[in-house]
Structures are given as C-alpha cells and as structure tokens.
Amino acid sequence: MWAAVILLTTLLPSTSLPSTLNIWELLSFDSFAHAFMFCVLCFLMIVGLSKQFTFPRLKDYAIRASLLISTLFGITIELTQHFFVYGRQGDIIDVLANTIGCLLGIVLFKLIYVW
C-alpha cells in the first residue's frame, strides 16, 4: 500500500509540488518528501519482513532485503520519471534522498525494536 502511495506521488507533475527558495537542492521540500516517504517504506518493510514466518531466510535478512528493495524501487521511479513521464525528470538528488530515507528507516527500526 505504501509503495503505491510513493509511486503515485512521485509521478505527479512537478507543478503540483510547492516551490522552495533553498539554494542547496538537497534541502528542498521535494528531497525531504522523498526521504520521509522512503523512511516510512523501509521501516514498514523491515517490520513486515521480520514478523513473517513463511520465508525464514528473508526474516533473518529483513534489513538488508528492505534496503535493497526500497533503494531499487527509488531508482526505478527516477528512471521511469526520466524516460516515460512527460513533465518530470529523473534526478540523482532524489535517488540520494530516497537512499538517505531508507537508511533513516533502518535507524528508526533499530531505535524502536533493537536498542
């Protein structure tokens, strides 16, 4: 469900996003939105994978699997925007924000469940 929300919101036309006046692009609203959505995605994926019993090996590697899946999902979204969505462009800053969000999701999971 959360992956569908991320896919739909990242494929919206760029005119529907609020404009920012930040000089550094990594601190823009768009980057924070990407990081937040991927933080939630990765966190929920880790929780779901670690609580399932169907695939015990996947349960043992829930953090690695969700980092890999979430990061590849973010890269796929940016490639889709770049090549297939009119009015949008793929951005390496968004890929970086997605990856940072995934890493923050892992930290959040460890803070809540491990430490």
N, C-alpha and C positions, 0 to 999 in steps of 0.2 A: 504494500500500500504506500509506504513512504517513498519507495523508489519511483512509483508512478507520479507522486506529487512533485518529486525532484525533476523528473523528466518533463513534466508539463510546464513547470515554472521556469526551467532553464531554456525551454524552446519558445517562450513568449517573445514577441518582438521587443527590441531594446527600447523602443519609445514608451513602453509601459512601465519601465523602471524609473525610480526617482533619480534626478540628476544630482551629482555631487560636485563640489568645487575643490576636492582634495588634489594636491599636487602629486602625491605619491599614489599611484594607481592601486597598490596593494591595500591601501586603507580606505578604499571606496566602499559604498554601500553594497555594490554588487559582490565584491570579494567577501565581505562579512556574511552576506546572504549565502553564498556558496559554502563558506566554511561552516556556518551554522547547520545548513541542511545536511552536509556530509558528516558532520559530527553526530547528529541525531541518527542518520542512516547507519553509520558504522557501529555506534553504541547499541542500537536496537538489533542489528545483525549479530553482534557478538553475544548479546543476551539470548537471542533466539537459538543460535547455534550451540551455545554452551548448555542450554536446557533440554535439547532434543536427545533422544536415545536411539534413533534409527541408525545413525551413522556414527559409531563411537570414535572413529579416527578424526572425523570432522569436528566432533565435540572437543577432542583434545587440542586441535589446532584452530579453534574458533577465532582467535585474534588474528592470526596470520591469514586465514581464509577470508575473513571480512575485510581486512586491509587490502588484500589483493582484489577482491571482487569490487569493493567500493572505488578503489583507485582506477581500475579498468573501466568501471561504469562512468566515472567522471571524464576519463579520456575519450571514451566513446561518445559521450554527449558533446564534447567540444569538437570532435571530428564531424559529428552529424551537423552541428551548427555551421561549421566552416564549409562543408561541401553540399549540404542539402537544404538548408533553411534560408530562404531569402530574407534579407534584412538583418541577419545575425552573422557574426563571425566568430570562429574559434579563437580562443585567447589562451596563451601559455600562463598568464597570470591567473586565469580561472582554474586551470589544471593545478597550479600551485596552491591556490586557495582550497580547492577540493581535497588535495592531499593533506594540507595542514588541518582541515576539518576532520579528516579520517584519523589523523594522529591524536587530535584532541578528543575524539570519541573513544579511542583506546585509553587515554589517560583518565577520562571520566569513568569508564568502566572499571579501571583498576582502583580508582579512588572509592568508588561505591562498593564494589564486590570483593576486592582482593585486600586492600590495605585496611 
